[in-house]
Amino acid sequence: METVTFLQENVQDYINNNFVAVKYNSGPDAEQFRRFDVRMTPSYIVLDAEGNEIGRVIGYQAPNEFISQINGLGKF
């Protein structure tokens, strides 16, 4: 994702205009992986303003597919 999808300007604009992005790495951030019950990487979890999970997207996604998958989670 970091070498293809997240380098695309439309994906960067979409994320920056709609989310506060936070990245956790499996080793140093193991507690966050347990907190969010992450079992596979990459995993993208969308939370509402109160921290409730709206949904998640798991696995590699091409740029337009990533945006479509996130949009498919509902209104945020």
Legacy VTK file of the C-alpha trace (Angstrom):
# vtk DataFile Version 3.0
C-alpha trace
ASCII
DATASET POLYDATA
POINTS 76 float
0.000 0.000 0.000
2.802 2.415 0.857
4.610 1.811 -2.427
1.583 2.157 -4.726
-1.811 3.100 -3.306
-0.798 5.707 -0.741
1.495 7.451 -3.243
-1.457 8.335 -5.468
-2.531 11.966 -5.147
-6.251 11.128 -5.252
-5.826 8.683 -2.340
-3.781 11.188 -0.329
-6.385 13.900 -0.938
-9.224 11.546 0.004
-7.556 10.519 3.254
-6.503 14.060 4.195
-9.980 15.465 3.516
-11.915 12.783 5.385
-9.792 11.250 8.136
-7.194 11.663 10.802
-4.759 8.956 9.751
-2.815 7.009 12.368
-0.328 4.270 11.559
0.609 1.454 13.902
3.360 -1.101 13.271
2.950 -4.672 14.460
6.089 -4.917 16.604
6.353 -1.668 18.553
2.588 -1.092 18.596
1.490 -4.602 19.573
-0.871 -3.258 22.247
-2.832 -1.323 19.617
-3.058 -4.460 17.474
-4.609 -6.291 20.443
-6.878 -3.330 21.246
-8.329 -3.317 17.732
-8.179 -7.124 17.333
-6.010 -6.878 14.214
-5.352 -10.382 12.941
-4.051 -9.589 9.456
-2.003 -6.840 7.904
-2.516 -4.538 6.294
-5.742 -3.590 8.075
-7.467 -0.219 7.805
-9.936 0.542 10.559
-12.369 3.449 10.370
-13.553 4.852 13.702
-16.174 7.483 14.416
-15.443 10.572 16.539
-16.153 8.604 19.736
-13.729 5.820 18.813
-16.357 3.275 17.778
-15.464 1.097 14.832
-17.446 1.835 11.684
-15.716 -0.860 9.680
-12.429 -2.141 8.333
-10.724 -3.012 5.092
-8.166 -5.808 5.140
-5.450 -6.553 2.624
-3.902 -4.765 -0.306
-6.228 -2.507 -2.263
-5.491 -0.740 -5.546
-5.972 3.044 -5.285
-9.532 3.340 -6.622
-10.554 0.101 -4.940
-9.275 1.402 -1.591
-11.379 4.563 -1.869
-14.411 2.516 -2.945
-13.973 0.054 -0.049
-13.702 2.848 2.519
-16.715 4.643 1.037
-18.637 1.360 1.226
-18.322 1.345 5.004
-21.009 4.011 5.274
-21.233 7.633 6.225
-18.501 8.879 8.529
LINES 1 77
76 0 1 2 3 4 5 6 7 8 9 10 11 12 13 14 15 16 17 18 19 20 21 22 23 24 25 26 27 28 29 30 31 32 33 34 35 36 37 38 39 40 41 42 43 44 45 46 47 48 49 50 51 52 53 54 55 56 57 58 59 60 61 62 63 64 65 66 67 68 69 70 71 72 73 74 75
